[in-house]
Amino acid sequence: MKRYARDQPSTFALLVPDAPKGENTDWTLEVALPLLERASGGPVQGLTGTSGDPFDAIRDVLATGAYDQVIVSTLPRRISKWLRRDLPTRVAALGVPVDVVTPGGGTGMRDLFSDSEKAGLPPVGMGGL
């Protein structure tokens, strides 16, 4: 996120697409939003999907807002349901550029949050986001 915010003026939204509003979703947003806000240098909107399907949730959000790009943060390829179901390609077919971030991938989670961690904040663990 830091790189995106540095490259051009940006605003961000975090969508937890496959977890209907509830205890786990609230916890994920509560922990993730402050970390993402520090990394991006500005406010991050927290959104949740309610259908249980990540593609449907992303499609619904894209239909109701103005977004230039989607960043899919997921588990490594060998265990990611989203990548096995080709979520990034399906989302790109909606007409928006898609970047994929996975632990150990070309764009590492640590790269996105490096300044926060250097400042002594706890390491980021995004789970299955």
QUISUL-V236695 format. One record per residue. RES is the residue in three letters. OMEGA is omega in degrees with one decimal (* if undefined). Layout:
RES/OMEGA
RES/OMEGA
This chain:
MET/179.4
LYS/-179.7
ARG/179.7
TYR/-179.3
ALA/179.7
ARG/-176.0
ASP/-179.7
GLN/176.9
PRO/-174.0
SER/166.4
THR/-173.5
PHE/172.0
ALA/175.1
LEU/177.3
LEU/169.8
VAL/-163.9
PRO/-172.2
ASP/177.8
ALA/177.7
PRO/-176.7
LYS/-179.8
GLY/-174.3
GLU/-178.2
ASN/179.0
THR/178.6
ASP/-179.7
TRP/-179.7
THR/179.5
LEU/-178.6
GLU/-179.2
VAL/-172.0
ALA/-174.1
LEU/178.4
PRO/178.5
LEU/179.2
LEU/178.1
GLU/176.5
ARG/-178.7
ALA/-175.8
SER/-179.2
GLY/-180.0
GLY/-179.1
PRO/176.6
VAL/179.4
GLN/177.6
GLY/-178.5
LEU/175.9
THR/172.9
GLY/-177.9
THR/-176.5
SER/-174.9
GLY/179.7
ASP/-176.2
PRO/179.9
PHE/178.6
ASP/-179.2
ALA/179.4
ILE/178.8
ARG/179.4
ASP/-179.8
VAL/179.3
LEU/-179.1
ALA/-175.2
THR/-178.6
GLY/178.6
ALA/-178.3
TYR/-179.6
ASP/-172.9
GLN/174.5
VAL/173.9
ILE/178.4
VAL/176.2
SER/-174.0
THR/178.1
LEU/177.4
PRO/-174.8
ARG/-174.6
ARG/-179.5
ILE/-176.2
SER/173.9
LYS/-177.2
TRP/179.9
LEU/176.7
ARG/179.1
ARG/176.8
ASP/-179.5
LEU/-178.9
PRO/179.7
THR/178.6
ARG/178.7
VAL/178.5
ALA/178.5
ALA/176.0
LEU/175.0
GLY/179.9
VAL/176.9
PRO/-178.1
VAL/169.6
ASP/178.1
VAL/177.7
VAL/176.1
THR/174.4
PRO/-179.3
GLY/179.0
GLY/-179.4
GLY/174.8
THR/-176.2
GLY/176.8
MET/179.5
ARG/177.7
ASP/-177.7
LEU/-173.6
PHE/-170.8
SER/-179.1
ASP/177.6
SER/-179.2
GLU/177.7
LYS/-180.0
ALA/177.0
GLY/176.9
LEU/-179.1
PRO/177.6
PRO/-178.9
VAL/172.6
GLY/-173.5
MET/178.5
GLY/-176.2
GLY/-179.7
LEU/*
